[in-house]
């Protein structure tokens, strides 16, 4: 993703920002899922 950010093409930077946002959202979803699974196993 870093090469996308370093490009001078504005469209590449927009795609990099969108990719970063998507990865962030997926990370939050994964964390929530893992937490639910762990709590389910404990409770």
KOLGU-4560 file (N, C-alpha, C; in nm, 3 decimals, padded with zeros to 5 digits):
<recs>
<n_xx: 00.082 n_yy: -00.119 n_zz: 00.000 ca_xx: 00.000 ca_yy: 00.000 ca_zz: 00.000 c_xx: 00.086 c_yy: 00.126 c_zz: 00.000 mol: A seq: 1 type: UNK>
<n_xx: 00.200 n_yy: 00.123 n_zz: 00.063 ca_xx: 00.288 ca_yy: 00.240 ca_zz: 00.067 c_xx: 00.324 c_yy: 00.288 c_zz: -00.074 mol: A seq: 2 type: UNK>
<n_xx: 00.354 n_yy: 00.197 n_zz: -00.168 ca_xx: 00.383 ca_yy: 00.247 ca_zz: -00.304 c_xx: 00.266 c_yy: 00.324 c_zz: -00.364 mol: A seq: 3 type: UNK>
<n_xx: 00.144 n_yy: 00.286 n_zz: -00.328 ca_xx: 00.027 ca_yy: 00.358 ca_zz: -00.380 c_xx: 00.024 c_yy: 00.501 c_zz: -00.325 mol: A seq: 4 type: UNK>
<n_xx: 00.061 n_yy: 00.517 n_zz: -00.200 ca_xx: 00.059 ca_yy: 00.649 ca_zz: -00.137 c_xx: 00.167 c_yy: 00.738 c_zz: -00.196 mol: A seq: 5 type: UNK>
<n_xx: 00.280 n_yy: 00.680 n_zz: -00.231 ca_xx: 00.393 ca_yy: 00.758 ca_zz: -00.281 c_xx: 00.375 c_yy: 00.803 c_zz: -00.425 mol: A seq: 6 type: UNK>
<n_xx: 00.280 n_yy: 00.747 n_zz: -00.495 ca_xx: 00.258 ca_yy: 00.788 ca_zz: -00.634 c_xx: 00.205 c_yy: 00.931 c_zz: -00.638 mol: A seq: 7 type: UNK>
<n_xx: 00.236 n_yy: 00.997 n_zz: -00.744 ca_xx: 00.190 ca_yy: 01.135 ca_zz: -00.760 c_xx: 00.049 c_yy: 01.141 c_zz: -00.817 mol: A seq: 8 type: UNK>
<n_xx: 00.002 n_yy: 01.030 n_zz: -00.867 ca_xx: -00.131 ca_yy: 01.023 ca_zz: -00.925 c_xx: -00.236 c_yy: 01.039 c_zz: -00.815 mol: A seq: 9 type: UNK>
<n_xx: -00.320 n_yy: 01.140 n_zz: -00.822 ca_xx: -00.422 ca_yy: 01.162 ca_zz: -00.719 c_xx: -00.518 c_yy: 01.043 c_zz: -00.705 mol: A seq: 10 type: UNK>
<n_xx: -00.547 n_yy: 00.976 n_zz: -00.815 ca_xx: -00.637 ca_yy: 00.861 ca_zz: -00.810 c_xx: -00.576 c_yy: 00.748 c_zz: -00.728 mol: A seq: 11 type: UNK>
<n_xx: -00.445 n_yy: 00.729 n_zz: -00.741 ca_xx: -00.376 ca_yy: 00.626 ca_zz: -00.663 c_xx: -00.383 c_yy: 00.659 c_zz: -00.515 mol: A seq: 12 type: UNK>
<n_xx: -00.370 n_yy: 00.784 n_zz: -00.482 ca_xx: -00.379 ca_yy: 00.824 ca_zz: -00.340 c_xx: -00.520 c_yy: 00.801 c_zz: -00.286 mol: A seq: 13 type: UNK>
<n_xx: -00.620 n_yy: 00.829 n_zz: -00.367 ca_xx: -00.758 ca_yy: 00.804 ca_zz: -00.325 c_xx: -00.780 c_yy: 00.655 c_zz: -00.303 mol: A seq: 14 type: UNK>
<n_xx: -00.730 n_yy: 00.573 n_zz: -00.396 ca_xx: -00.742 ca_yy: 00.428 ca_zz: -00.380 c_xx: -00.670 c_yy: 00.380 c_zz: -00.254 mol: A seq: 15 type: UNK>
<n_xx: -00.554 n_yy: 00.438 n_zz: -00.226 ca_xx: -00.478 ca_yy: 00.401 ca_zz: -00.107 c_xx: -00.558 c_yy: 00.436 c_zz: 00.019 mol: A seq: 16 type: UNK>
<n_xx: -00.620 n_yy: 00.551 n_zz: 00.020 ca_xx: -00.701 ca_yy: 00.592 ca_zz: 00.135 c_xx: -00.822 c_yy: 00.500 c_zz: 00.152 mol: A seq: 17 type: UNK>
<n_xx: -00.884 n_yy: 00.465 n_zz: 00.040 ca_xx: -00.998 ca_yy: 00.373 ca_zz: 00.047 c_xx: -00.955 c_yy: 00.236 c_zz: 00.097 mol: A seq: 18 type: UNK>
<n_xx: -00.840 n_yy: 00.189 n_zz: 00.050 ca_xx: -00.789 ca_yy: 00.060 ca_zz: 00.094 c_xx: -00.757 c_yy: 00.062 c_zz: 00.242 mol: A seq: 19 type: UNK>
<n_xx: -00.696 n_yy: 00.169 n_zz: 00.289 ca_xx: -00.664 ca_yy: 00.182 ca_zz: 00.431 c_xx: -00.791 c_yy: 00.181 c_zz: 00.515 mol: A seq: 20 type: UNK>
<n_xx: -00.893 n_yy: 00.252 n_zz: 00.469 ca_xx: -01.021 ca_yy: 00.255 ca_zz: 00.541 c_xx: -01.085 c_yy: 00.116 c_zz: 00.545 mol: A seq: 21 type: UNK>
<n_xx: -01.081 n_yy: 00.047 n_zz: 00.433 ca_xx: -01.138 ca_yy: -00.087 ca_zz: 00.426 c_xx: -01.063 c_yy: -00.183 c_zz: 00.519 mol: A seq: 22 type: UNK>
<n_xx: -00.931 n_yy: -00.174 n_zz: 00.519 ca_xx: -00.852 ca_yy: -00.260 ca_zz: 00.608 c_xx: -00.881 c_yy: -00.229 c_zz: 00.754 mol: A seq: 23 type: UNK>
<n_xx: -00.898 n_yy: -00.103 n_zz: 00.785 ca_xx: -00.932 ca_yy: -00.063 ca_zz: 00.921 c_xx: -01.068 c_yy: -00.120 c_zz: 00.963 mol: A seq: 24 type: UNK>
<n_xx: -01.165 n_yy: -00.110 n_zz: 00.875 ca_xx: -01.299 ca_yy: -00.165 ca_zz: 00.903 c_xx: -01.292 c_yy: -00.316 c_zz: 00.921 mol: A seq: 25 type: UNK>
<n_xx: -01.219 n_yy: -00.383 n_zz: 00.836 ca_xx: -01.206 ca_yy: -00.528 ca_zz: 00.847 c_xx: -01.137 c_yy: -00.567 c_zz: 00.977 mol: A seq: 26 type: UNK>
<n_xx: -01.039 n_yy: -00.490 n_zz: 01.017 ca_xx: -00.970 ca_yy: -00.516 ca_zz: 01.143 c_xx: -01.063 c_yy: -00.502 c_zz: 01.262 mol: A seq: 27 type: UNK>
<n_xx: -01.148 n_yy: -00.399 n_zz: 01.260 ca_xx: -01.246 ca_yy: -00.381 ca_zz: 01.368 c_xx: -01.345 c_yy: -00.497 c_zz: 01.370 mol: A seq: 28 type: UNK>
<n_xx: -01.390 n_yy: -00.539 n_zz: 01.253 ca_xx: -01.483 ca_yy: -00.652 ca_zz: 01.247 c_xx: -01.419 c_yy: -00.780 c_zz: 01.300 mol: A seq: 29 type: UNK>
<n_xx: -01.294 n_yy: -00.803 n_zz: 01.264 ca_xx: -01.223 ca_yy: -00.921 ca_zz: 01.311 c_xx: -01.206 c_yy: -00.917 c_zz: 01.461 mol: A seq: 30 type: UNK>
<n_xx: -01.168 n_yy: -00.803 n_zz: 01.514 ca_xx: -01.151 ca_yy: -00.789 ca_zz: 01.659 c_xx: -01.281 c_yy: -00.817 c_zz: 01.732 mol: A seq: 31 type: UNK>
<n_xx: -01.391 n_yy: -00.761 n_zz: 01.682 ca_xx: -01.521 ca_yy: -00.782 ca_zz: 01.745 c_xx: -01.561 c_yy: -00.929 c_zz: 01.739 mol: A seq: 32 type: UNK>
<n_xx: -01.536 n_yy: -00.992 n_zz: 01.626 ca_xx: -01.570 ca_yy: -01.133 ca_zz: 01.610 c_xx: -01.489 c_yy: -01.220 c_zz: 01.706 mol: A seq: 33 type: UNK>
<n_xx: -01.359 n_yy: -01.193 n_zz: 01.716 ca_xx: -01.274 ca_yy: -01.269 ca_zz: 01.807 c_xx: -01.317 c_yy: -01.249 c_zz: 01.952 mol: A seq: 34 type: UNK>
<n_xx: -01.354 n_yy: -01.128 n_zz: 01.987 ca_xx: -01.400 ca_yy: -01.099 ca_zz: 02.122 c_xx: -01.529 c_yy: -01.174 c_zz: 02.152 mol: A seq: 35 type: UNK>
<n_xx: -01.624 n_yy: -01.171 n_zz: 02.057 ca_xx: -01.749 ca_yy: -01.244 ca_zz: 02.077 c_xx: -01.724 c_yy: -01.393 c_zz: 02.095 mol: A seq: 36 type: UNK>
<n_xx: -01.637 n_yy: -01.449 n_zz: 02.014 ca_xx: -01.605 ca_yy: -01.591 ca_zz: 02.021 c_xx: -01.541 c_yy: -01.624 c_zz: 02.156 mol: A seq: 37 type: UNK>
<n_xx: -01.448 n_yy: -01.541 n_zz: 02.201 ca_xx: -01.383 ca_yy: -01.565 ca_zz: 02.329 c_xx: -01.482 c_yy: -01.556 c_zz: 02.445 mol: A seq: 38 type: UNK>
<n_xx: -01.568 n_yy: -01.458 n_zz: 02.441 ca_xx: -01.667 ca_yy: -01.442 ca_zz: 02.548 c_xx: -01.767 c_yy: -01.557 c_zz: 02.548 mol: A seq: 39 type: UNK>
<n_xx: -01.805 n_yy: -01.602 n_zz: 02.431 ca_xx: -01.898 ca_yy: -01.714 ca_zz: 02.420 c_xx: -01.836 c_yy: -01.839 c_zz: 02.483 mol: A seq: 40 type: UNK>
<n_xx: -01.708 n_yy: -01.862 n_zz: 02.459 ca_xx: -01.639 ca_yy: -01.977 ca_zz: 02.515 c_xx: -01.629 c_yy: -01.969 c_zz: 02.667 mol: A seq: 41 type: UNK>
<n_xx: -01.613 n_yy: -01.847 n_zz: 02.720 ca_xx: -01.600 ca_yy: -01.827 ca_zz: 02.865 c_xx: -01.735 c_yy: -01.836 c_zz: 02.933 mol: A seq: 42 type: UNK>
<n_xx: -01.835 n_yy: -01.776 n_zz: 02.874 ca_xx: -01.968 ca_yy: -01.773 ca_zz: 02.936 c_xx: -02.041 c_yy: -01.896 c_zz: 02.895 mol: A seq: 43 type: UNK>
</recs>
